[in-house]
Amino acid sequence: MNETLRLEITFESVNDSLNVVARINDDDYCEIDMLGLVLDRSGNGFIDVGEEDHPYMLFAGNVTCYHDVLLRKDGIIECTVQIPPQDSVYHTCTFTEGLGYTFKIHIPKKEFSHVKANMVYVFFLDVDELKGYPWSPWVSIMIEGWR
């Protein structure tokens, strides 16, 4: 909004899940806008390029890709197969006019039981329906100390 992206993200460990709430001030809804998260799921102490850490692709339309998701060298998270996204067991996303998106994410702790690195890669893709991917704007950040 107003050419400035604002992303507020919180992490909370609750019982058997990691709960993440991400608020993004996007000015328009598009079901394929996407929030991506990459944790050190391989347990090697790094956020890896490729499929090693099994990135999460969480779309505004409350679907996700479960297979063949990778973090590219240029920082983009993508799915390498043409399988339609399926209903997400990880998140719900709502859009409020004037405020933007709220992603509520619940990841079972067993999915990152080998995590060593205390960092997470966060990616947001804002698909401009007139231009389409790959010309859509995207931003990313590496966050340390999320636990």
C-alpha positions as CSV (number, residue, x, y, z in Angstrom):
1,M,0.0,0.0,0.0
2,N,1.3,3.4,-0.9
3,E,4.3,1.6,-2.6
4,T,5.5,0.4,0.9
5,L,5.2,-3.2,1.9
6,R,4.8,-3.8,5.6
7,L,5.1,-7.4,6.9
8,E,4.5,-8.1,10.6
9,I,5.3,-11.7,11.5
10,T,5.2,-13.4,14.9
11,F,6.3,-16.9,15.9
12,E,4.9,-18.8,18.9
13,S,5.6,-22.3,20.0
14,V,2.4,-23.8,21.3
15,N,2.0,-27.5,22.4
16,D,2.8,-29.5,19.3
17,S,2.9,-26.8,16.7
18,L,4.7,-23.6,15.6
19,N,2.1,-20.9,15.2
20,V,3.0,-18.1,12.8
21,V,0.9,-15.0,12.1
22,A,1.9,-12.8,9.2
23,R,0.1,-9.5,8.4
24,I,0.9,-8.0,5.0
25,N,-0.5,-4.7,3.9
26,D,-1.3,-5.6,0.3
27,D,-3.9,-3.3,-1.4
28,D,-5.6,-5.9,-3.5
29,Y,-6.6,-9.5,-3.2
30,C,-5.3,-12.2,-5.6
31,E,-5.8,-15.8,-4.7
32,I,-2.3,-16.7,-6.0
33,D,-0.4,-14.1,-3.9
34,M,1.9,-16.2,-1.8
35,L,3.7,-16.2,1.5
36,G,6.7,-18.6,1.5
37,L,8.6,-19.9,4.6
38,V,11.8,-21.9,4.6
39,L,13.1,-23.4,7.9
40,D,16.3,-25.5,8.2
41,R,14.2,-28.7,8.0
42,S,17.2,-30.7,6.7
43,G,19.0,-30.0,10.0
44,N,22.3,-29.0,8.5
45,G,22.4,-25.5,10.0
46,F,21.6,-23.6,6.8
47,I,18.7,-22.5,4.7
48,D,19.4,-24.4,1.6
49,V,18.8,-23.5,-2.0
50,G,16.8,-26.2,-3.8
51,E,14.3,-28.7,-2.3
52,E,16.4,-29.8,0.7
53,D,14.5,-27.7,3.3
54,H,11.1,-28.3,1.7
55,P,9.8,-24.7,1.5
56,Y,6.2,-23.9,2.4
57,M,4.2,-22.2,-0.3
58,L,1.1,-20.6,1.3
59,F,-1.3,-19.0,-1.1
60,A,-3.9,-16.3,-0.3
61,G,-6.5,-18.6,-1.7
62,N,-5.9,-21.1,1.2
63,V,-4.1,-23.7,-0.9
64,T,-0.5,-24.9,-0.9
65,C,1.8,-27.0,-3.1
66,Y,3.0,-30.1,-1.3
67,H,5.5,-31.5,-3.8
68,D,8.6,-30.4,-5.6
69,V,8.8,-27.0,-4.0
70,L,12.3,-25.3,-4.1
71,L,14.1,-22.1,-3.1
72,R,15.9,-20.8,-6.2
73,K,19.3,-19.2,-6.1
74,D,17.7,-15.8,-6.9
75,G,15.5,-16.1,-3.8
76,I,12.2,-17.1,-5.5
77,I,10.2,-20.0,-4.1
78,E,8.5,-22.1,-6.7
79,C,6.9,-25.4,-7.5
80,T,8.6,-27.3,-10.3
81,V,5.7,-29.5,-11.4
82,Q,2.3,-28.5,-12.9
83,I,0.1,-30.0,-10.1
84,P,-2.7,-27.7,-9.0
85,P,-2.3,-26.5,-5.4
86,Q,-4.5,-28.3,-2.8
87,D,-6.3,-27.2,0.2
88,S,-3.8,-26.2,2.9
89,V,-3.5,-28.1,6.2
90,Y,-1.0,-25.4,7.3
91,H,-2.8,-22.1,7.0
92,T,-5.8,-19.9,6.6
93,C,-5.6,-16.5,5.0
94,T,-8.1,-13.7,5.1
95,F,-8.1,-10.3,3.3
96,T,-9.4,-7.1,4.7
97,E,-9.9,-4.1,2.4
98,G,-7.6,-1.3,3.6
99,L,-5.5,-3.6,5.8
100,G,-4.4,-6.5,3.6
101,Y,-3.7,-10.1,4.4
102,T,-3.6,-12.1,7.6
103,F,-2.0,-15.5,7.3
104,K,-2.5,-17.8,10.3
105,I,-0.1,-20.7,10.0
106,H,0.2,-23.8,12.1
107,I,3.1,-26.2,11.4
108,P,3.4,-29.4,13.4
109,K,6.7,-29.4,15.4
110,K,7.5,-32.9,14.1
111,E,8.0,-31.4,10.6
112,F,11.1,-29.4,11.8
113,S,12.4,-31.7,14.6
114,H,15.8,-31.6,13.0
115,V,16.1,-27.8,12.7
116,K,19.5,-26.5,13.8
117,A,19.6,-23.1,12.3
118,N,17.7,-20.4,14.3
119,M,16.7,-18.7,11.1
120,V,13.8,-18.6,8.7
121,Y,13.6,-17.3,5.1
122,V,10.4,-15.3,4.4
123,F,9.2,-14.7,0.9
124,F,6.1,-12.8,-0.3
125,L,4.9,-12.7,-3.9
126,D,2.4,-10.1,-4.9
127,V,0.9,-11.2,-8.2
128,D,-0.2,-8.3,-10.3
129,E,-3.1,-9.8,-12.3
130,L,-2.5,-7.6,-15.3
131,K,1.2,-8.5,-15.6
132,G,1.4,-12.0,-14.0
133,Y,4.3,-14.0,-12.9
134,P,7.4,-13.5,-13.2
135,W,7.0,-9.8,-13.5
136,S,5.1,-9.5,-10.2
137,P,6.9,-7.9,-7.3
138,W,8.3,-10.0,-4.6
139,V,10.3,-9.4,-1.4
140,S,12.2,-11.6,0.9
141,I,14.1,-11.5,4.2
142,M,16.1,-13.8,6.3
143,I,15.1,-13.6,10.0
144,E,17.3,-14.9,12.8
145,G,16.2,-15.7,16.3
146,W,12.7,-16.8,15.5
147,R,12.6,-19.5,18.3
